[in-house]
Amino acid sequence: MPMPAVIGCIAQQSAAAPPSAPTNVSIATSSTGNYDDSFTSVDSVGGNSSLTITGASTSVNVILSLTSVPGPYTLEYGAAANANAVINCYLRATGATSYTMQGAIDSSYFATYGGSSISWSGGAFTAQDATGGSGIGYFSIVHGGGGRSGYLIPVDGDWFKIKVTGSATNATGTTNATNVIITYTFADL
């Protein structure tokens, strides 16, 4: 009597899933070196520098002026309706396949007699590298006053905080970076 044929089984192999969610996730000023847990800002007006920061510190003084000596912010924006700066950063991560970063105004204080305010423009940024171009978005300081009386720039003691959040994802899960908050303080020095 003939023996039935035995058909061999072919083992299915699937792509190996990453062993864990992304690791070493942080917001930084570049892909390597420079500053981890930080970001930079760049004045959106070419040649202006009073809102440009390197990310070396989480507390920054924006210099206004002494009574008789105008400081950088006063010289650059004293006659302007507003001042803008782009936020640039890089989301460092090991083992990630997708990325998200978001900027926002964390909090602010502007003296009521100055009339200045601040706003954020920019949605979720879904790439790893936002170190150039329009970054993850920008903040805009709107000066009070206007018209014949001129604009009222922020005053000594006004401040605002920019917050950047980020997360990295792969097939196993998502890891959030530590939020980075940098404080800009207007100062007469």
URWOUR-V315634 format. One record per backbone hydrogen bond with DSSP energy under -1.0 kcal/mol. NH is the residue of the N-H (numbers start at 1). CO is the residue of the C=O. If there is no record, write none. Layout:
<<NH & CO> <NH & CO>>
This chain:
<<23 & 94> <26 & 92> <28 & 90> <29 & 35> <37 & 27> <38 & 27> <40 & 88> <41 & 53> <42 & 86> <44 & 84> <48 & 45> <52 & 49> <53 & 41> <60 & 183> <62 & 185> <64 & 187> <66 & 69> <71 & 64> <73 & 63> <75 & 71> <76 & 72> <77 & 73> <78 & 74> <80 & 77> <83 & 141> <85 & 139> <86 & 42> <87 & 137> <88 & 40> <89 & 130> <90 & 28> <91 & 128> <92 & 26> <94 & 23> <97 & 169> <98 & 169> <100 & 167> <101 & 125> <102 & 165> <104 & 163> <106 & 161> <109 & 159> <114 & 111> <115 & 111> <117 & 142> <119 & 140> <121 & 138> <125 & 101> <130 & 89> <135 & 132> <136 & 87> <138 & 121> <139 & 85> <140 & 119> <141 & 83> <142 & 117> <143 & 81> <144 & 152> <146 & 150> <150 & 147> <152 & 144> <157 & 186> <158 & 155> <159 & 109> <160 & 184> <161 & 107> <162 & 182> <163 & 104> <164 & 180> <165 & 102> <167 & 100> <168 & 175> <169 & 98> <170 & 173> <175 & 168> <177 & 166> <180 & 164> <182 & 162> <183 & 58> <184 & 160> <185 & 60> <186 & 158> <187 & 62>>
